[in-house]
């Protein structure tokens, strides 16, 4: 149960592993892809990112909300009902939060990607170690200060622990190697200076290691992993909009990983993989604008990857009709500015639900209605 919960969490935190979450649905997913507001109002406002994971080892998914201010940890009391644990982690503008087992003790830890403290313009990612009961203590502060916008974790150097990629504003994207025990060292790679808003990891060329998609304000870039965590720019410039989020998954069911770009001022776009990490536009614009975040997962149990877009205004659910062709289901979930969205089975009924982290109101839980 611990392993499944951690995979589900990584799916939300990385977008990369949503492919795992979605593919796990299959026959056991009883959801309809139609969502109902649970009626919970978690916190007040100023949430910028959210992540799920079984933090206390009781078999259900708990919640972390990254905020402009102290980050919060919410215990799932069962059936998707969340309670504030009272922990206040840091006091930063946190624009990315991920959960994964970092230090070898089999308890999911946290990394918060922080953009500033008070009037300062830069901050650094922080590691928070879990004591096994979802109580967190600050770890190493040895990573660089930067103008951070996004983080992703994955085993990029194939040494069986989780490493870190940091996307920055008008600075290069950085790669940190986990040396063990959740201690990170800079690899020295400077991956193209852009206004990077999102980073996602996945094996896009089918060679067994994790590659990188960089979502930018401007063309998005693709980097291939040489096998040891060293990344090479493929030279592709994909899209030209103000990309706020990228989500990776096999959306056309051809066995390779495609990706969706979510845009602030343009429609969202689908990019299909030829199997070697070379992408072409599917020619399918989704929505009009105002997307801040994306999540992929099999919402309706039909074996393909559906899409949730978190927006300025109602969040939208897009059904995959097969072969990566999406249609708007007509659901408008909430009316807040949603900056973070993650999928996970919070109520334990076998299908993925939606957690929306909101900047201008409380966070919401949307339950997937059983068929």
Buried (B, 14 or more C-beta within 10 A) or exposed (E): EBEBBBBBBBBBBBBBBBBBBBBBBEEEBBBBBBBEBBEBEBBEBBBBBBBBBBBBBBEBBBBBBBBBBBBBBBBBEEEBBBEBBEBEBBBBBBBBBBBBBBBEBEBBBBBBBBBBBEEEEBBBBBBBBBEEEBBBEEBBEEBBBBBBBBBBBBBBBBBEBBBBBBBBBEBBBBBBBBEEBBBBEBBEBEBEEBBBBBBBBBBBBBEEBBBBBBBBBBBBBBBBBEEEBBBBEBEBEBBBBBBBBBBBBBBBBBEBBBBBBBBBEBBBBBBBBEEEBBBEEBEBEBBEBBBBBBBBBBBBBBBBBBBBBBBBEBBBBBBBEEEBBBEBBEBEBBBBBBBBBBBBBBBBBBBBBBBBBBBBBBBBBBBBBBE
